[in-house]
Amino acid sequence: MDYKSLSDFLRDGRAALAKGPVAMVFVEDDVEIASTVRHHLAAGFREVLVFAKDYPALPERMAPQTHRILIDIYRDSAVQDTVNAIIQAAPGIWLYYCFNGEYLFHPFCETRNIRELIAFHAEERRDAVLTYVIDLYAGDLDAFPNAVTLDHALLDRSGYYALSRQDANKQAKERQLNFYGGLRWRFEEHIPPAKRKIDRVALFKAVPGLELRDDHTFNVEEYNTYACPWHNNITVAIVSFRTAKALKSNPGSTFDIHSFRWHNSTEFKWHSQQLMDLGLMEPGQWF
């Protein structure tokens, strides 16, 4: 279904929010839109909401579970406001958000779908899943000038770290950390400090009063924790071409970057085990 605005969707398309999980894909350009939607449908999301400035072309077979909704994607806080509007329209529903050129991976996703992960996570009384955004990039920027290639994608196998997240009184927040690494770390001179974190609470349960903030955290602090007080919980990863695309499309950085490849680059195998082996997500108690 197609909708000319978010308000049209919230008026006429609410049935898509009746049963989750629901994925939201925010389209910033024309790169890998169909593959992003396809990946998340295959992951087990019941519906995918595609937010874009214009209706993106998608294969007809995706139509029954895909809803294209027009928004001004380039407006400040457009993503934040849209996610918050969906949260308020879908209390009790598990939601997820990402951008085109991003692909969610969870532990054992080759044999277990996202609905199984959510069911287990909910049994542990957890309403949000910490997500690490792991940069993907092309090794050959002459062959792939926009830094995007699904068949020859690379990622960093090391260089990730975490720092304590502090409150307004400069005290460490309980079970919260800021995570860094990837291209945002290696090319930090081109990234504003507020945009250098790679953690995102991308998978969560909508509840009344919940609000996404502009730093990809929520106003309910427990949603921002990496684990419960008793043991480690599941974390997931979004492998993403978004930073690489931005660095190569921004005039302020593109001419300074001739290659993203370095000695810690490795081929991405598109398999959850590789991400777990690299410590980029963990199964917690889910074996």
C-alpha positions as CSV (number, residue, x, y, z in Angstrom):
1,M,0.0,0.0,0.0
2,D,1.1,3.6,-0.7
3,Y,0.4,6.6,1.5
4,K,0.9,10.2,0.7
5,S,1.9,11.1,4.3
6,L,2.4,9.7,7.7
7,S,-0.9,11.1,8.8
8,D,-2.6,9.2,5.9
9,F,-1.0,6.0,7.1
10,L,-1.9,6.5,10.7
11,R,-5.5,7.1,9.6
12,D,-5.9,4.4,6.9
13,G,-3.1,1.9,7.4
14,R,-3.2,1.2,11.2
15,A,-4.0,-2.5,10.5
16,A,-0.3,-2.9,9.6
17,L,0.5,-2.1,13.2
18,A,-1.9,-4.7,14.7
19,K,0.6,-7.5,15.1
20,G,4.4,-7.2,15.2
21,P,7.2,-7.2,14.8
22,V,7.1,-4.3,12.4
23,A,10.2,-2.9,10.6
24,M,10.7,0.7,9.6
25,V,13.1,1.5,6.8
26,F,14.1,5.1,6.2
27,V,15.2,5.7,2.6
28,E,17.9,8.4,2.3
29,D,19.0,7.7,-1.3
30,D,18.4,5.1,-4.1
31,V,21.0,2.6,-2.9
32,E,20.0,-1.0,-2.1
33,I,16.4,-0.2,-1.1
34,A,14.9,-3.5,-2.4
35,S,17.7,-5.6,-0.8
36,T,17.1,-3.9,2.5
37,V,13.4,-4.6,2.5
38,R,13.9,-8.1,1.3
39,H,16.4,-8.9,4.0
40,H,14.1,-7.7,6.8
41,L,11.0,-9.6,5.4
42,A,13.2,-12.7,5.3
43,A,14.2,-12.1,8.9
44,G,10.6,-12.5,10.0
45,F,9.2,-9.0,10.3
46,R,5.4,-9.2,9.6
47,E,5.2,-5.8,7.9
48,V,7.8,-3.3,6.6
49,L,7.1,0.4,6.5
50,V,9.2,2.2,4.0
51,F,9.5,6.0,4.6
52,A,10.9,8.0,1.7
53,K,10.6,11.3,-0.1
54,D,9.4,9.6,-3.2
55,Y,7.9,6.1,-3.7
56,P,10.8,3.8,-4.2
57,A,10.5,1.0,-6.8
58,L,10.1,-2.4,-5.1
59,P,9.4,-5.9,-6.5
60,E,5.7,-6.7,-6.7
61,R,6.1,-9.8,-4.6
62,M,7.0,-7.6,-1.6
63,A,3.8,-5.5,-1.9
64,P,1.5,-7.5,0.5
65,Q,3.8,-6.8,3.5
66,T,5.3,-3.5,2.4
67,H,3.8,0.0,2.9
68,R,5.4,3.0,1.2
69,I,4.9,6.2,3.1
70,L,6.0,9.7,1.9
71,I,7.8,11.9,4.4
72,D,10.4,14.7,4.1
73,I,13.2,12.4,5.1
74,Y,15.7,15.3,5.0
75,R,13.9,17.4,7.5
76,D,15.7,17.7,10.9
77,S,14.3,15.1,13.3
78,A,12.2,13.5,10.6
79,V,13.3,10.0,11.7
80,Q,12.9,10.7,15.4
81,D,9.5,12.2,14.9
82,T,8.3,9.4,12.7
83,V,9.5,6.6,15.0
84,N,7.8,8.4,17.9
85,A,4.5,8.7,16.0
86,I,4.6,5.0,15.2
87,I,5.4,4.2,18.9
88,Q,2.3,6.0,20.0
89,A,0.1,4.3,17.4
90,A,1.3,0.8,18.2
91,P,1.4,0.2,22.0
92,G,2.6,-3.3,22.9
93,I,4.0,-3.9,19.4
94,W,7.7,-4.7,18.8
95,L,9.3,-2.2,16.4
96,Y,12.6,-1.9,14.6
97,Y,14.1,0.9,12.5
98,C,17.0,1.2,10.1
99,F,18.1,3.0,6.9
100,N,18.5,1.7,3.4
101,G,21.7,-0.2,2.9
102,E,21.5,-1.6,6.5
103,Y,20.9,-5.2,7.3
104,L,19.9,-6.7,10.7
105,F,21.7,-9.8,12.0
106,H,20.9,-11.6,15.3
107,P,22.5,-14.7,16.8
108,F,21.6,-17.8,14.9
109,C,19.5,-15.8,12.4
110,E,20.1,-18.5,9.7
111,T,17.9,-20.9,11.6
112,R,15.9,-18.7,14.0
113,N,13.8,-15.7,13.0
114,I,13.3,-12.4,14.7
115,R,10.0,-13.4,16.2
116,E,11.7,-16.3,18.0
117,L,14.4,-13.9,19.4
118,I,11.7,-11.5,20.6
119,A,9.8,-14.2,22.3
120,F,12.9,-15.3,24.2
121,H,14.0,-11.8,25.0
122,A,10.5,-11.0,26.4
123,E,10.7,-14.0,28.6
124,E,13.7,-12.4,30.2
125,R,11.6,-9.4,30.9
126,R,13.5,-7.2,28.4
127,D,11.7,-4.7,26.2
128,A,14.6,-3.5,24.1
129,V,17.6,-5.0,22.3
130,L,21.0,-3.2,22.2
131,T,22.1,-3.0,18.6
132,Y,25.7,-2.3,17.3
133,V,25.9,-0.7,13.9
134,I,28.8,-2.3,12.1
135,D,30.2,-0.4,9.1
136,L,30.5,-2.2,5.8
137,Y,32.5,-0.8,2.9
138,A,33.9,-1.7,-0.5
139,G,37.6,-2.5,-0.6
140,D,37.9,-1.0,-4.2
141,L,36.5,2.5,-4.4
142,D,37.5,2.7,-8.1
143,A,35.2,-0.2,-8.9
144,F,32.5,0.9,-6.3
145,P,32.8,4.7,-6.0
146,N,29.8,4.9,-3.6
147,A,31.5,2.3,-1.3
148,V,28.6,-0.1,-1.6
149,T,28.9,-3.7,-2.8
150,L,27.0,-6.7,-1.4
151,D,29.3,-9.2,-3.0
152,H,32.6,-7.8,-1.9
153,A,31.8,-6.1,1.4
154,L,34.5,-5.6,4.0
155,L,34.2,-4.8,7.7
156,D,36.7,-4.0,10.5
157,R,37.6,-7.1,12.6
158,S,39.0,-5.0,15.5
159,G,39.1,-1.4,16.8
160,Y,35.9,-1.4,18.7
161,Y,35.7,0.0,22.3
162,A,33.3,1.3,24.9
163,L,33.3,4.2,27.3
164,S,31.1,4.9,30.3
165,R,27.9,6.8,29.6
166,Q,27.5,9.6,32.1
167,D,24.5,11.5,33.4
168,A,24.1,15.2,33.9
169,N,26.1,15.0,37.1
170,K,29.0,13.2,35.4
171,Q,28.2,10.0,37.1
172,A,28.3,6.7,35.2
173,K,24.8,5.4,34.2
174,E,24.1,1.9,35.4
175,R,24.6,-0.8,32.6
176,Q,25.0,1.8,29.9
177,L,28.0,2.4,27.7
178,N,28.8,4.4,24.6
179,F,30.3,2.2,21.9
180,Y,32.7,3.3,19.2
181,G,34.7,1.8,16.3
182,G,34.5,1.2,12.5
183,L,34.7,4.1,10.0
184,R,33.3,6.6,12.5
185,W,36.4,6.0,14.6
186,R,39.0,5.7,11.9
187,F,37.8,8.8,10.0
188,E,36.6,10.7,13.1
189,E,37.9,14.0,11.8
190,H,35.0,13.9,9.3
191,I,32.4,12.8,11.8
192,P,30.8,15.3,14.3
193,P,31.4,14.1,17.9
194,A,27.7,13.6,18.6
195,K,27.5,11.1,15.6
196,R,30.5,8.9,16.4
197,K,28.7,6.3,18.5
198,I,27.9,3.0,16.9
199,D,25.2,1.8,19.4
200,R,21.5,2.1,18.6
201,V,18.5,0.7,20.4
202,A,16.9,-0.3,17.1
203,L,14.6,-3.2,18.3
204,F,12.2,-2.4,21.0
205,K,8.6,-2.8,22.4
206,A,6.4,0.3,22.0
207,V,4.8,1.5,25.2
208,P,2.8,4.6,26.0
209,G,5.1,7.6,26.8
210,L,8.2,6.0,25.2
211,E,10.1,8.5,23.0
212,L,13.2,8.1,20.8
213,R,15.8,10.8,21.4
214,D,18.1,12.3,18.8
215,D,21.1,10.2,19.9
216,H,19.3,6.8,19.2
217,T,18.5,6.3,22.9
218,F,15.1,6.4,24.7
219,N,13.6,8.4,27.5
220,V,13.1,5.2,29.4
221,E,16.6,4.5,30.7
222,E,16.2,0.7,31.1
223,Y,15.7,0.6,27.3
224,N,19.3,1.9,26.9
225,T,21.0,-0.8,29.0
226,Y,23.1,-3.5,27.5
227,A,22.0,-6.2,30.0
228,C,19.6,-6.9,32.8
229,P,21.0,-6.8,36.4
230,W,21.4,-10.6,36.6
231,H,23.2,-11.7,33.4
232,N,24.1,-10.8,29.9
233,N,21.3,-10.5,27.3
234,I,21.1,-10.9,23.6
235,T,22.6,-8.1,21.5
236,V,22.2,-7.8,17.8
237,A,24.1,-6.1,14.9
238,I,23.1,-3.9,12.0
239,V,25.7,-4.2,9.2
240,S,25.6,-0.9,7.4
241,F,26.9,0.9,4.4
242,R,25.5,4.2,5.6
243,T,28.7,5.7,7.0
244,A,30.8,4.6,4.0
245,K,28.2,6.1,1.6
246,A,28.2,9.4,3.6
247,L,32.0,9.7,3.7
248,K,32.2,9.2,-0.1
249,S,29.3,11.5,-1.0
250,N,30.2,14.4,1.3
251,P,32.4,16.9,-0.5
252,G,34.3,17.6,2.7
253,S,35.6,14.0,3.0
254,T,35.4,12.2,-0.3
255,F,38.6,13.7,-1.8
256,D,40.5,12.8,1.4
257,I,39.6,9.2,1.3
258,H,41.1,7.0,-1.3
259,S,40.4,3.6,0.4
260,F,38.6,2.3,3.5
261,R,40.8,-0.8,3.5
262,W,43.3,-1.2,6.3
263,H,45.2,-4.1,7.9
264,N,42.2,-5.0,10.0
265,S,39.8,-5.2,7.1
266,T,38.2,-8.6,6.5
267,E,35.6,-10.0,4.1
268,F,32.1,-10.0,5.5
269,K,30.6,-13.4,5.1
270,W,26.9,-12.4,5.7
271,H,26.7,-14.9,8.6
272,S,25.8,-14.4,12.2
273,Q,28.6,-16.6,13.4
274,Q,31.2,-14.3,12.1
275,L,29.7,-11.4,14.0
276,M,29.6,-13.4,17.2
277,D,33.2,-14.6,16.7
278,L,34.3,-11.0,16.4
279,G,32.5,-10.1,19.5
280,L,30.1,-7.8,17.6
281,M,27.0,-9.3,19.1
282,E,26.3,-12.1,21.6
283,P,23.5,-14.6,22.3
284,G,23.4,-14.1,26.1
285,Q,21.5,-17.0,27.5
286,W,20.0,-18.0,24.1
287,F,21.8,-21.1,23.1
